[in-house]
Amino acid sequence: MQKSNKSIAGYHLLMILSMVDYKFNADEELVIKDYMATEFPFRMNLDDEMEKIAALQPFEWRDHFTFHAQCFCEDSTEEERKNFFEFAQALVGADGELDPREDEYLEILKSTCNL
């Protein structure tokens, strides 16, 4: 896999987090849109990134998530990592439930970024 910059890596992380419980709702979409508005103040075409994510099989999610967590953490400051973790927590809490798989992925992010 080719290394991603922190903004693209963050997009991958949030999209995977939105998928691991096999449910996607409008509130999760709002969190992702809020992240995108923060990280991409100009219009950016993320179709290629979405195609990469959509092509993943569920058994590939964890490795993909871990790789992009490493990319994000390498390119971000401690403050940016803390802010991003708040986005991640908001996303998994958007549906009012914390699935064990979501918690597992949050733990991967915390561990990878030393949070």
HUQUITA-V442303 format. One record per residue. N is the residue number from 1. PHI is phi in degrees with one decimal (999 if undefined). BURIAL is b if it has 9 or more other C-alpha atoms within 8 Angstrom, else e. Layout:
n = (N;N)
phi = (PHI;PHI)
burial = (BURIAL;BURIAL)
This chain:
n = (1;2;3;4;5;6;7;8;9;10;11;12;13;14;15;16;17;18;19;20;21;22;23;24;25;26;27;28;29;30;31;32;33;34;35;36;37;38;39;40;41;42;43;44;45;46;47;48;49;50;51;52;53;54;55;56;57;58;59;60;61;62;63;64;65;66;67;68;69;70;71;72;73;74;75;76;77;78;79;80;81;82;83;84;85;86;87;88;89;90;91;92;93;94;95;96;97;98;99;100;101;102;103;104;105;106;107;108;109;110;111;112;113;114;115)
phi = (999;-85.1;-58.6;-108.0;-74.2;-62.8;-67.3;-66.8;-59.7;-60.9;-60.9;-60.0;-60.7;-65.9;-64.9;-64.3;-58.1;-72.7;-100.1;-64.2;-94.7;62.8;-134.0;-136.6;-127.8;-62.4;-66.8;-66.3;-60.0;-63.6;-64.5;-65.0;-64.0;-63.3;-60.2;-62.7;-64.8;-74.4;-87.7;-124.4;-64.7;-112.1;-65.3;-130.9;-86.7;-106.7;-58.5;-62.8;-67.0;-63.8;-62.1;-61.1;-68.2;-64.2;-76.4;-71.4;-88.5;-51.7;-69.4;-93.8;-57.0;-61.3;-63.1;-63.3;-62.2;-61.4;-59.7;-73.1;-64.0;-63.5;-59.1;-61.1;-67.1;-66.6;-101.3;-121.5;-85.7;-59.3;-62.7;-64.2;-65.3;-63.9;-62.8;-64.7;-60.8;-64.5;-60.6;-62.1;-64.9;-62.4;-64.6;-70.0;-90.8;-62.5;-93.9;80.7;-132.5;-114.0;-71.5;-55.6;-67.9;-63.5;-61.8;-60.1;-70.1;-62.3;-65.5;-60.7;-62.4;-60.4;-65.3;-63.9;-96.3;54.0;-95.7)
burial = (e;e;e;b;b;b;b;b;b;b;b;b;b;b;b;b;b;b;b;b;b;e;e;e;e;e;b;b;b;e;b;b;e;e;b;b;e;e;e;b;e;e;e;e;e;e;e;e;b;e;e;e;b;e;e;e;e;e;e;e;b;e;e;e;b;b;e;b;b;b;b;b;b;e;e;b;e;e;e;e;b;b;e;b;b;e;b;b;b;b;b;b;b;b;e;e;e;e;e;e;e;b;b;e;b;b;e;b;b;b;e;b;b;e;e)
